[in-house]
């Protein structure tokens, strides 16, 4: 399974909002990339035109590189969703400028997170006030995804995170899960959200073709828990997840496509674009 073959289904019809993927259908795929020098040219060479991309926002860089990369990719013909980290936005005026830039580039959706910086750079200390201002500034013309955590989040209780989703779901269009290596855990999480009253479609966050060592470092940094042990298992399951020292998402994507819990696949690439994406 290559990057191109995995992203090919994006041209297929997407299930209606609020509905999960049905057995036998091919889930749409979004590929997350990191803004960096030359990334647009690399994307253009490795990814089919019209593919759905998301552009992350790194704490040390702020939203500037994210928006510039997103706009460049949008003008190249890709469907782009830039990430907005609330704690990295300096002012409501800066947010209004981001909205104008998105409108000019034909970008109609963003992904809103709280962010990992220490002190907020401006008035937003979490994604909720950012979502409120985004809705007002954009006049409701820009949709926003929000984050979900199938394996919890350090320093936050599961009840707190559920309450936060319930509080802001009227301002959101979807939930994108934190990186997770277990299809059953993702499916359980999506079903739990439904049971507790969160009606947003859920996109499953899984890694692409990432070297094992790099994936473990990233997983430890963001607090991925139980599913990380899968990478260290011996036997058939461990061998199925790792191919030549690289994580293989083929099995988890296939399992998610057989279920009815998620709307699509959010592929964390860590800018590993060459070679197999399986």
C-alpha positions as CSV (number, residue, x, y, z in Angstrom):
1,X,0.0,0.0,0.0
2,X,1.6,3.3,-1.1
3,X,0.9,6.9,-0.2
4,X,-1.0,7.3,-3.5
5,X,-3.0,4.1,-3.2
6,X,-4.0,4.9,0.4
7,X,-5.1,8.5,-0.5
8,X,-6.8,7.4,-3.7
9,X,-10.2,6.9,-2.0
10,X,-10.5,10.6,-1.2
11,X,-12.2,11.1,-4.5
12,X,-15.0,8.7,-3.4
13,X,-18.2,10.0,-1.9
14,X,-17.8,10.9,1.8
15,X,-20.5,9.6,4.2
16,X,-23.0,12.2,5.3
17,X,-22.0,14.2,8.4
18,X,-22.9,12.4,11.6
19,X,-22.9,9.0,10.0
20,X,-20.2,6.4,10.4
21,X,-18.5,4.5,7.7
22,X,-20.4,1.3,6.8
23,X,-19.1,-2.2,6.3
24,X,-17.5,-2.6,3.0
25,X,-17.0,1.1,2.2
26,X,-13.7,2.8,1.8
27,X,-13.1,5.5,4.4
28,X,-11.8,8.8,3.3
29,X,-8.2,9.6,4.3
30,X,-6.6,12.9,5.4
31,X,-2.9,13.1,5.7
32,X,-1.3,15.3,8.3
33,X,1.9,17.1,7.5
34,X,4.3,19.4,9.4
35,X,5.2,22.8,7.9
36,X,8.8,22.8,6.9
37,X,11.1,24.0,4.1
38,X,10.2,22.5,0.8
39,X,7.3,20.4,2.1
40,X,4.9,21.7,-0.6
41,X,7.1,20.5,-3.4
42,X,7.5,17.1,-1.7
43,X,3.7,16.8,-1.3
44,X,3.2,17.7,-4.9
45,X,5.6,14.9,-6.0
46,X,4.3,12.2,-3.7
47,X,0.6,12.9,-3.2
48,X,-2.2,12.7,-5.8
49,X,-3.8,16.0,-6.8
50,X,-7.0,16.9,-4.8
51,X,-6.0,14.9,-1.7
52,X,-7.1,16.0,1.7
53,X,-4.3,17.4,3.8
54,X,-4.0,18.8,7.3
55,X,-1.2,21.1,8.4
56,X,-0.2,20.9,12.0
57,X,0.8,23.9,14.2
58,X,4.0,23.5,16.2
59,X,4.3,25.3,19.5
60,X,7.8,26.8,18.7
61,X,6.6,28.1,15.3
62,X,3.2,29.5,15.9
63,X,0.4,29.7,13.4
64,X,2.3,31.6,10.7
65,X,4.1,28.7,9.0
66,X,0.9,26.6,9.3
67,X,-1.2,29.1,7.4
68,X,1.5,29.9,4.8
69,X,1.9,26.2,4.1
70,X,-1.8,25.6,4.0
71,X,-2.4,28.5,1.5
72,X,0.5,27.3,-0.7
73,X,-1.0,23.7,-0.8
74,X,-4.5,25.1,-1.4
75,X,-3.3,27.0,-4.5
76,X,-1.7,23.8,-5.7
77,X,-5.1,22.1,-5.7
78,X,-5.1,20.2,-2.5
79,X,-8.0,20.2,0.0
80,X,-6.4,21.7,3.1
81,X,-7.3,21.9,6.8
82,X,-4.8,24.1,8.8
83,X,-4.5,23.6,12.6
84,X,-5.1,26.5,14.8
85,X,-3.5,26.2,18.3
86,X,-5.4,28.5,20.6
87,X,-2.5,29.3,22.9
88,X,-0.3,30.3,19.9
89,X,-2.7,33.0,18.6
90,X,-1.7,36.4,19.7
91,X,-5.0,38.3,19.3
92,X,-8.5,38.3,17.9
93,X,-7.2,40.5,15.1
94,X,-4.6,37.8,14.2
95,X,-7.5,35.3,14.1
96,X,-9.5,37.6,11.8
97,X,-6.4,37.8,9.5
98,X,-6.2,34.0,9.4
99,X,-9.9,33.8,8.5
100,X,-9.4,36.3,5.6
101,X,-6.4,34.3,4.3
102,X,-8.4,31.1,4.5
103,X,-11.3,32.6,2.6
104,X,-9.0,34.0,-0.1
105,X,-7.4,30.5,-0.6
106,X,-10.7,28.7,-0.6
107,X,-10.0,27.0,2.8
108,X,-13.3,26.2,4.5
109,X,-12.3,24.1,7.5
110,X,-9.7,24.3,10.3
111,X,-8.7,22.1,13.2
112,X,-8.8,23.9,16.6
113,X,-6.7,22.6,19.6
114,X,-5.6,24.2,22.8
115,X,-1.9,23.9,22.0
116,X,1.1,22.9,24.1
117,X,2.8,26.2,24.7
118,X,3.2,27.3,28.4
119,X,1.8,30.8,28.6
120,X,-0.9,31.8,26.0
121,X,0.4,34.2,23.5
122,X,-2.9,36.0,23.5
123,X,-6.5,35.8,24.8
124,X,-7.1,32.1,24.1
125,X,-6.1,29.6,26.8
126,X,-8.1,26.7,25.3
127,X,-10.0,25.8,22.1
128,X,-13.5,26.8,23.4
129,X,-13.0,30.6,23.3
130,X,-11.1,30.2,20.0
131,X,-14.1,28.3,18.5
132,X,-16.5,31.0,19.8
133,X,-14.5,33.8,18.2
134,X,-13.9,31.8,15.0
135,X,-17.6,31.3,14.6
136,X,-18.3,35.0,15.0
137,X,-15.4,36.3,13.0
138,X,-16.0,33.9,10.1
139,X,-19.8,34.3,10.2
140,X,-20.0,30.5,10.4
141,X,-18.4,30.0,7.0
142,X,-15.4,28.0,8.4
143,X,-16.0,24.6,10.0
144,X,-13.8,23.4,12.8
145,X,-12.6,20.0,14.0
146,X,-11.6,19.4,17.6
147,X,-9.4,16.9,19.3
148,X,-10.3,13.6,21.0
149,X,-8.2,11.3,23.2
150,X,-9.0,7.6,23.1
151,X,-6.2,6.8,25.6
152,X,-6.7,9.9,27.8
153,X,-4.4,12.9,28.2
154,X,-1.8,13.5,30.9
155,X,-3.2,15.9,33.6
156,X,-6.8,15.6,32.4
157,X,-9.5,13.2,33.6
158,X,-11.7,11.3,31.1
159,X,-14.7,13.1,32.7
160,X,-13.2,16.5,32.2
161,X,-12.4,15.8,28.5
162,X,-15.9,14.4,27.9
163,X,-17.4,17.5,29.5
164,X,-15.2,19.7,27.3
165,X,-16.4,18.0,24.1
166,X,-20.0,18.3,25.1
167,X,-19.5,22.0,25.9
168,X,-18.1,22.8,22.5
169,X,-19.7,20.3,20.1
170,X,-22.2,22.9,18.9
171,X,-19.3,24.9,17.5
172,X,-17.5,21.9,16.0
173,X,-17.8,19.8,12.9
174,X,-15.9,16.7,13.8
175,X,-13.6,15.0,16.4
176,X,-10.1,13.9,15.3
177,X,-8.5,11.5,17.7
178,X,-5.0,11.7,19.0
179,X,-2.6,9.2,17.5
180,X,-3.6,5.7,18.6
181,X,-2.3,2.3,17.5
182,X,-5.3,0.2,18.4
183,X,-8.5,0.0,16.2
184,X,-10.6,-1.6,19.0
185,X,-9.6,1.3,21.3
186,X,-10.6,3.9,18.7
187,X,-13.9,2.1,18.0
188,X,-14.6,1.9,21.7
189,X,-13.9,5.6,22.1
190,X,-16.1,6.6,19.2
191,X,-18.9,4.4,20.6
192,X,-18.5,5.9,24.1
193,X,-18.8,9.4,22.7
194,X,-22.0,8.5,21.0
195,X,-23.4,6.9,24.2
196,X,-22.5,10.0,26.2
197,X,-24.2,12.4,23.8
198,X,-21.3,13.6,21.5
199,X,-22.8,13.4,18.0
200,X,-19.8,14.7,16.0
201,X,-18.3,12.4,13.4
202,X,-15.0,10.8,14.5
203,X,-11.9,10.7,12.4
204,X,-9.4,8.0,13.6
205,X,-5.8,9.3,14.0
206,X,-3.3,6.5,13.1
207,X,0.4,6.7,12.0
208,X,1.5,6.3,8.4
209,X,4.8,4.7,7.4
210,X,6.9,5.8,10.3
211,X,10.2,4.2,11.5
212,X,9.6,2.4,14.8
213,X,12.0,4.5,16.8
214,X,10.5,7.8,15.6
215,X,7.0,6.6,16.3
216,X,7.8,5.5,19.8
217,X,9.5,8.9,20.6
218,X,6.4,10.7,19.3
219,X,4.0,8.5,21.1
220,X,5.8,8.9,24.4
221,X,5.9,12.7,23.9
222,X,2.2,13.1,23.4
223,X,1.2,10.6,26.1
224,X,0.0,7.6,24.0
225,X,-0.6,4.8,26.5
226,X,-1.8,1.2,26.2
227,X,-1.6,0.9,22.5
228,X,2.1,1.8,22.5
229,X,2.8,-1.7,24.0
230,X,1.6,-3.2,20.7
231,X,4.8,-2.1,19.1
232,X,6.9,-4.0,21.6
233,X,4.9,-7.3,21.4
234,X,6.5,-10.4,20.0
235,X,4.5,-12.9,18.0
236,X,2.1,-12.6,15.0
237,X,0.5,-9.3,16.2
238,X,3.8,-7.5,16.7
239,X,5.1,-8.8,13.3
240,X,1.9,-7.6,11.6
241,X,2.3,-4.1,13.0
242,X,6.0,-3.8,12.1
243,X,7.5,-4.3,8.7
244,X,11.3,-3.9,8.4
245,X,11.3,-1.7,11.5
246,X,8.5,0.5,10.3
247,X,5.0,0.7,11.7
248,X,2.4,-0.7,9.4
249,X,-1.1,0.9,9.4
250,X,-2.5,-1.5,6.9
251,X,-4.1,-3.8,9.5
252,X,-5.5,-1.0,11.6
253,X,-7.0,0.8,8.6
254,X,-8.6,-2.4,7.4
255,X,-10.1,-3.1,10.8
256,X,-11.5,0.4,11.1
257,X,-13.0,0.1,7.6
258,X,-14.8,-3.0,8.6
259,X,-16.4,-1.3,11.5
260,X,-19.1,1.4,11.7
261,X,-17.6,3.7,14.3
262,X,-15.5,6.3,12.4
263,X,-16.0,8.7,9.6
264,X,-12.5,8.6,8.2
265,X,-8.8,8.1,8.7
266,X,-6.5,10.9,9.9
267,X,-3.0,9.8,8.9
268,X,-0.1,11.1,11.0
269,X,2.9,11.1,8.5
270,X,5.5,13.0,10.5
271,X,6.5,14.1,6.9
272,X,7.5,10.5,6.0
273,X,6.1,10.6,2.4
274,X,8.3,8.3,0.5
275,X,8.0,4.5,0.4
276,X,5.1,2.3,1.6
277,X,2.3,3.8,3.7
278,X,1.2,0.5,5.1
